[in-house]
């Protein structure tokens, strides 16, 4: 079970190196600002992990990533990046009331999440998926914890650019590897891979190329508020 994590970690390291080489060509600049202890594991195996970045966007490009509909597109981009970076091994299946992260097939569910919940404020957007269960979740941790994407728009800089602070957080998560094999094993396998993938995802946002949401719930809400002629 641990060997695939080692192979995946090597592949991800090569991908991260490739992404870093391309960053100079991106229309926006991304700086990883994750806290020094970005992942903390408590004695009972509960995990809180936060990876964050500051994305500096020029005035003419801000609408490509900021806005209510783009919060949902950002969520879709995260799931799609997960599939691409694992060369299709990890896939996300959408159902009305849940999201399923699988190893190739829904028959191998790594993680099951509730449908996303969105928070929209003037300078803040937040999307959160509550964790149900899955092979990567300890039995004691079922229906506990969440995965979240958080975006804060900071005041416009004198240059006219805007900084978006973006965080990916996993909290109150009980990984089955930590329970079954021990916390040290979890840290050098699943936790290490998660950190690599998340930082690579945050760096990729500098391209300002968001995927289109599969559901489009927020776009529909915006459309419903528009005046009818």
C-alpha positions as MATLAB code, in Angstrom:
seq = 'XXXXXXXXXXXXXXXXXXXXXXXXXXXXXXXXXXXXXXXXXXXXXXXXXXXXXXXXXXXXXXXXXXXXXXXXXXXXXXXXXXXXXXXXXXXXXXXXXXXXXXXXXXXXXXXXXXXXXXXXXXXXXXXXXXXXXXXXXXXXXXXXXXXXXXXXXXXXXXXXXXXXXXXXXXXXXXXXXXXXXXXXXXXXXXXXXXXXXXXXXXXXXXXXXXXXXXXXXXXXXXXXXXXXX';
ca = [
       0.000    0.000    0.000;
       2.867    2.392    0.691;
       4.807    1.740   -2.543;
       2.294    3.599   -4.769;
       2.672    6.678   -2.556;
       6.460    6.636   -3.101;
       6.089    6.360   -6.884;
       3.440    9.062   -6.890;
       5.639   11.337   -4.778;
       8.493   10.983   -7.298;
       6.177   11.746  -10.212;
       4.749   14.740   -8.411;
       8.236   16.073   -7.634;
       9.044   16.046  -11.363;
       5.753   17.762  -12.166;
       6.370   20.437   -9.539;
       9.789   21.139  -11.057;
       8.178   21.515  -14.480;
       5.516   23.869  -13.116;
       8.166   26.041  -11.483;
      10.005   26.431  -14.787;
       6.857   27.691  -16.461;
       5.881   30.210  -13.782;
       7.816   33.056  -15.428;
       5.404   32.893  -18.376;
       2.255   33.145  -16.244;
       0.107   36.306  -16.434;
      -0.105   36.395  -12.612;
       2.621   35.799  -10.032;
       2.165   33.196   -7.313;
       4.088   33.153   -4.029;
       3.687   30.187   -1.677;
       3.192   31.538    1.855;
       2.193   28.380    3.721;
       2.879   28.510    7.475;
       6.043   26.788    8.690;
       4.019   24.028   10.300;
       1.477   23.711    7.517;
       0.390   20.274    8.723;
      -0.282   19.453   12.365;
      -1.252   15.984   13.624;
      -2.635   15.619   17.119;
      -1.991   12.642   19.366;
      -5.252   10.935   18.399;
      -4.436   11.170   14.689;
      -6.518   14.233   13.852;
      -4.993   16.312   11.039;
      -5.157   20.006   10.210;
      -3.282   21.040    7.082;
      -3.186   24.500    5.492;
      -1.368   25.402    2.276;
      -1.595   28.994    1.083;
      -0.396   31.351   -1.625;
      -0.580   35.010   -2.601;
      -1.608   35.522   -6.208;
      -0.741   38.969   -7.615;
      -3.090   39.816  -10.482;
      -2.898   42.768  -12.852;
      -5.996   45.026  -13.159;
      -7.031   43.766  -16.587;
      -6.827   40.111  -15.532;
      -8.707   40.177  -12.222;
     -12.068   39.140  -13.692;
     -10.476   35.937  -14.973;
     -10.262   34.564  -11.428;
     -12.264   36.804   -9.085;
     -16.065   36.760   -8.741;
     -18.879   34.569   -7.479;
     -19.082   32.235  -10.480;
     -15.301   31.881  -10.507;
     -15.347   30.587   -6.934;
     -17.212   27.547   -8.217;
     -14.865   27.356  -11.210;
     -11.900   27.451   -8.819;
     -13.345   24.456   -6.990;
     -13.725   22.581  -10.273;
     -10.152   23.520  -11.222;
      -8.894   21.959   -7.982;
     -10.583   18.622   -8.676;
      -9.511   18.608  -12.307;
      -5.914   19.386  -11.329;
      -5.977   16.417   -8.952;
      -6.951   14.133  -11.830;
      -4.374   15.564  -14.218;
      -1.473   15.536  -11.772;
      -2.096   11.861  -10.980;
      -2.282   11.022  -14.715;
      -5.925   10.024  -14.386;
      -5.451    7.576  -11.531;
      -7.446    9.757   -9.145;
     -10.837   10.819  -10.474;
     -13.723   12.812   -9.088;
     -17.323   11.727   -9.578;
     -20.158   14.195   -9.112;
     -23.500   13.280   -7.638;
     -26.292   15.553   -6.502;
     -25.553   15.297   -2.794;
     -21.886   14.275   -2.776;
     -18.496   14.212   -4.453;
     -16.473   10.998   -4.631;
     -12.696   10.989   -5.050;
     -11.783    7.567   -6.414;
      -8.812    5.532   -7.506;
      -9.820    4.980  -11.163;
     -13.304    3.658  -10.371;
     -16.138    4.608   -7.971;
     -15.707    1.087   -6.626;
     -12.485    2.304   -4.982;
     -13.614    5.442   -3.122;
     -10.683    7.196   -1.477;
     -12.779   10.031   -0.074;
     -16.466   10.871   -0.081;
     -17.573   14.452    0.514;
     -20.877   16.194    1.016;
     -21.973   18.619   -1.703;
     -20.058   21.930   -1.431;
     -21.262   24.844    0.667;
     -20.379   28.358   -0.510;
     -19.837   31.603    1.381;
     -19.818   34.797   -0.704;
     -18.828   38.163    0.767;
     -17.575   41.405   -0.744;
     -13.883   40.574   -0.504;
     -14.070   36.927    0.506;
     -15.120   33.626   -1.005;
     -15.190   30.220    0.680;
     -16.168   26.743   -0.505;
     -16.267   23.794    1.851;
     -16.813   20.068    1.434;
     -17.637   18.084    4.568;
     -15.904   14.693    4.734;
     -18.140   11.612    4.878;
     -15.884    8.556    4.611;
     -13.675    6.602    2.194;
     -10.642    4.328    2.241;
      -8.370    7.182    3.353;
     -10.614    7.995    6.321;
     -10.277    6.119    9.614;
     -13.470    4.540   10.876;
     -13.383    6.803   13.915;
     -13.181    9.847   11.637;
     -16.214    9.242    9.446;
     -18.509   12.265    9.045;
     -15.842   14.443   10.617;
     -13.758   17.232    9.178;
     -13.737   19.148    5.928;
     -11.775   20.283    2.902;
     -12.035   23.990    2.049;
     -10.846   26.579   -0.456;
     -10.711   30.140    0.843;
     -10.015   33.307   -1.167;
      -9.486   36.791    0.295;
      -9.151   39.856   -1.927;
      -6.742   42.334   -0.397;
      -6.804   46.111   -1.022;
      -5.578   47.201   -4.452;
      -1.881   48.041   -4.458;
      -0.496   51.418   -5.669;
       0.560   49.693   -8.901;
      -3.069   48.767   -9.565;
      -2.463   45.065   -9.017;
      -4.550   43.020   -6.601;
      -3.356   40.261   -4.296;
      -5.646   37.292   -3.732;
      -4.750   35.214   -0.683;
      -5.782   31.622   -1.378;
      -5.809   28.807    1.159;
      -6.510   25.101    0.878;
      -7.376   23.655    4.267;
      -8.078   20.158    5.548;
      -9.245   20.150    9.143;
     -10.491   17.615   11.706;
      -9.508   14.831    9.293;
      -8.624   11.367   10.639;
      -6.521    9.531    8.010;
      -6.652    5.752    8.031;
      -2.895    5.556    7.370;
      -2.128    7.426   10.596;
      -4.386    5.096   12.555;
      -3.303    1.869   10.845;
       0.418    2.486   10.297;
       1.239    5.366   12.624;
       1.626    9.121   12.351;
       5.273    9.039   11.081;
       4.236    6.847    8.144;
       1.329    9.170    7.349;
       3.644   12.190    7.326;
       6.068   10.697    4.780;
       3.322    9.300    2.518;
      -0.161   10.789    2.275;
       0.694   14.065    4.011;
       3.797   14.596    1.861;
       1.885   13.901   -1.358;
      -0.974   16.182   -0.324;
       1.438   19.046    0.309;
       3.149   18.584   -3.062;
      -0.135   18.432   -4.960;
      -1.648   21.422   -3.187;
       1.376   23.658   -3.680;
       1.531   22.641   -7.347;
      -2.174   23.500   -7.681;
      -1.666   26.920   -6.080;
       1.258   27.665   -8.394;
      -0.797   26.624  -11.417;
      -3.340   29.365  -10.655;
      -0.856   31.897  -12.006;
      -2.043   30.882  -15.481;
      -5.496   32.307  -14.579;
      -7.029   29.457  -16.529;
      -9.989   28.176  -14.515;
     -11.993   25.148  -15.547;
     -15.711   25.505  -16.128;
     -17.822   24.189  -13.259;
     -19.677   20.940  -13.912;
     -22.647   22.115  -11.833;
     -22.798   25.884  -12.346;
     -24.874   26.510   -9.211;
     -23.425   29.953   -8.468;
     -23.664   31.080  -12.081;
     -27.325   30.065  -12.036;
     -27.925   32.018   -8.819;
     -26.406   35.112  -10.428;
     -28.544   34.606  -13.541;
     -31.686   34.255  -11.420;
     -31.005   37.665   -9.807;
     -30.710   39.489  -13.113;
     -33.739   41.495  -14.285;
     -35.888   39.801  -16.915;
     -36.814   41.768  -20.047;
];
